Amino acid sequence: MEGRVEILNNADYAGRMAEIEKSSQISPWSDRLIRECFAPNSRSNVLGYFDENCCLRGFLVYSVLLPESELENISVEPSVQDQGIGTSLMKSYCDILERLECEKSFLEVRVSNDRAIHLYSKFGYFKNGVRKKYYPCADGTREDAILMMLERSKK
Ligand SMILES: CC(C)(COP(=O)(O)OP(=O)(O)OC[C@H]1O[C@@H](n2cnc3c(N)ncnc32)[C@H](O)[C@@H]1OP(=O)(O)O)[C@@H](O)C(=O)NCCC(=O)NCCS
């Protein structure tokens, strides 16, 4: 898909982000949590992916506390998944990590989320732990989280 990644600096797109989040995630972030990303004291940063019609189709939330960063969330609208949007968002995020000379990035992902695990592995993340029964499931059970980490290559 032809589009572009931009930094979202204010809550103008929070409603649209909440729509994408609810349609794509098993246990979505609340509207409040999404709005809090844009609060003045928030440590979260948001990247948005806009399609050729300037419609927000996906977003990525991260925080940085040098020398580390956490990838807090990534969501792409279901109708346009598997078209490279997640890859574009991850590339922009990894470019930022490189620019900031961030040494490590951490994330958590459901053990069953093969697509996301594939995406993270493509950017060099590797598994470095498991958090048992971390995520709630729709049927009332719980699912393990895989912890993944990216280490900046020392040049
Ligand atoms: C995970 C997610 C962000 C990826 O975004 P996306 O735009 O679909 O990703 P892309 O199209 O850039 O890349 C998807 C990759 O996964 C691969 N893939 C698709 N289905 C897969 C599967 N079942 N198993 C393994 N890999 C798979 C694709 O082939 C592609 O890999 P490639 O680039 O090597 O060909 C998106 O699917 C999403 O929002 N999912 C729901 C929310 C979510 O799970 N977020 C992550 C929470 S940790």
The ligand as an SDF file (V2000), in Angstrom:
LIG
                    3D

 48 50  0  0  0  0  0  0  0  0999 V2000
    0.4740   -7.5920   13.7720 C   0  0  0  0  0  0  0  0  0  0  0  0
    0.1480   -6.4540   12.8240 C   0  0  0  0  0  0  0  0  0  0  0  0
    0.4760   -5.1340   13.5010 C   0  0  0  0  0  0  0  0  0  0  0  0
    1.0090   -6.5890   11.5700 C   0  0  0  0  0  0  0  0  0  0  0  0
    0.6890   -5.5480   10.6710 O   0  0  0  0  0  0  0  0  0  0  0  0
    0.4770   -5.8830    9.1230 P   0  0  0  0  0  0  0  0  0  0  0  0
    0.2720   -4.6100    8.4040 O   0  0  0  0  0  0  0  0  0  0  0  0
   -0.5650   -6.9180    8.9870 O   0  0  0  0  0  0  0  0  0  0  0  0
    1.9340   -6.4780    8.7910 O   0  0  0  0  0  0  0  0  0  0  0  0
    2.7120   -6.5720    7.4060 P   0  0  0  0  0  0  0  0  0  0  0  0
    1.7560   -6.7240    6.2800 O   0  0  0  0  0  0  0  0  0  0  0  0
    3.6920   -5.4510    7.3040 O   0  0  0  0  0  0  0  0  0  0  0  0
    3.5810   -7.8880    7.6260 O   0  0  0  0  0  0  0  0  0  0  0  0
    2.9510   -9.0660    8.0020 C   0  0  0  0  0  0  0  0  0  0  0  0
    3.9730  -10.1940    7.8890 C   0  0  0  0  0  0  0  0  0  0  0  0
    3.4240  -11.3340    8.5820 O   0  0  0  0  0  0  0  0  0  0  0  0
    3.3660  -12.4270    7.6770 C   0  0  0  0  0  0  0  0  0  0  0  0
    2.2280  -13.2280    8.1220 N   0  0  0  0  0  0  0  0  0  0  0  0
    0.9230  -13.0450    7.8670 C   0  0  0  0  0  0  0  0  0  0  0  0
    0.1960  -14.0000    8.5010 N   0  0  0  0  0  0  0  0  0  0  0  0
    1.0720  -14.7750    9.1870 C   0  0  0  0  0  0  0  0  0  0  0  0
    0.9580  -15.9120   10.0310 C   0  0  0  0  0  0  0  0  0  0  0  0
   -0.2390  -16.4290   10.3150 N   0  0  0  0  0  0  0  0  0  0  0  0
    2.0800  -16.4480   10.5560 N   0  0  0  0  0  0  0  0  0  0  0  0
    3.3110  -15.9150   10.3050 C   0  0  0  0  0  0  0  0  0  0  0  0
    3.4870  -14.8310    9.4910 N   0  0  0  0  0  0  0  0  0  0  0  0
    2.3860  -14.2810    8.9400 C   0  0  0  0  0  0  0  0  0  0  0  0
    3.2270  -11.7980    6.3130 C   0  0  0  0  0  0  0  0  0  0  0  0
    3.6220  -12.6790    5.2920 O   0  0  0  0  0  0  0  0  0  0  0  0
    4.1900  -10.6170    6.4620 C   0  0  0  0  0  0  0  0  0  0  0  0
    5.5140  -11.0670    6.4120 O   0  0  0  0  0  0  0  0  0  0  0  0
    6.5410  -10.6590    5.2160 P   0  0  0  0  0  0  0  0  0  0  0  0
    6.6180   -9.1630    5.2310 O   0  0  0  0  0  0  0  0  0  0  0  0
    7.8120  -11.3400    5.5990 O   0  0  0  0  0  0  0  0  0  0  0  0
    5.9170  -11.1860    3.9580 O   0  0  0  0  0  0  0  0  0  0  0  0
   -1.3350   -6.4540   12.3850 C   0  0  0  0  0  0  0  0  0  0  0  0
   -1.6100   -7.6450   11.7280 O   0  0  0  0  0  0  0  0  0  0  0  0
   -2.3160   -6.2250   13.5140 C   0  0  0  0  0  0  0  0  0  0  0  0
   -2.6960   -5.0860   13.8000 O   0  0  0  0  0  0  0  0  0  0  0  0
   -2.7630   -7.3050   14.1650 N   0  0  0  0  0  0  0  0  0  0  0  0
   -3.7410   -7.1950   15.2470 C   0  0  0  0  0  0  0  0  0  0  0  0
   -3.1810   -6.4380   16.4090 C   0  0  0  0  0  0  0  0  0  0  0  0
   -1.9330   -7.1070   16.9350 C   0  0  0  0  0  0  0  0  0  0  0  0
   -1.8600   -8.3120   17.0110 O   0  0  0  0  0  0  0  0  0  0  0  0
   -0.9510   -6.2850   17.3250 N   0  0  0  0  0  0  0  0  0  0  0  0
    0.2800   -6.7550   17.9030 C   0  0  0  0  0  0  0  0  0  0  0  0
    0.1130   -6.8590   19.3740 C   0  0  0  0  0  0  0  0  0  0  0  0
    1.6340   -7.3810   20.1570 S   0  0  0  0  0  0  0  0  0  0  0  0
  1  2  1  0
  2  3  1  0
  2  4  1  0
  2 36  1  0
  4  5  1  0
  5  6  1  0
  6  7  2  0
  6  8  1  0
  6  9  1  0
  9 10  1  0
 10 11  2  0
 10 12  1  0
 10 13  1  0
 13 14  1  0
 14 15  1  0
 15 16  1  0
 15 30  1  0
 16 17  1  0
 17 18  1  0
 17 28  1  0
 18 19  1  0
 18 27  1  0
 19 20  2  0
 20 21  1  0
 21 22  1  0
 21 27  2  0
 22 23  1  0
 22 24  2  0
 24 25  1  0
 25 26  2  0
 26 27  1  0
 28 29  1  0
 28 30  1  0
 30 31  1  0
 31 32  1  0
 32 33  2  0
 32 34  1  0
 32 35  1  0
 36 37  1  0
 36 38  1  0
 38 39  2  0
 38 40  1  0
 40 41  1  0
 41 42  1  0
 42 43  1  0
 43 44  2  0
 43 45  1  0
 45 46  1  0
 46 47  1  0
 47 48  1  0
M  END
$$$$
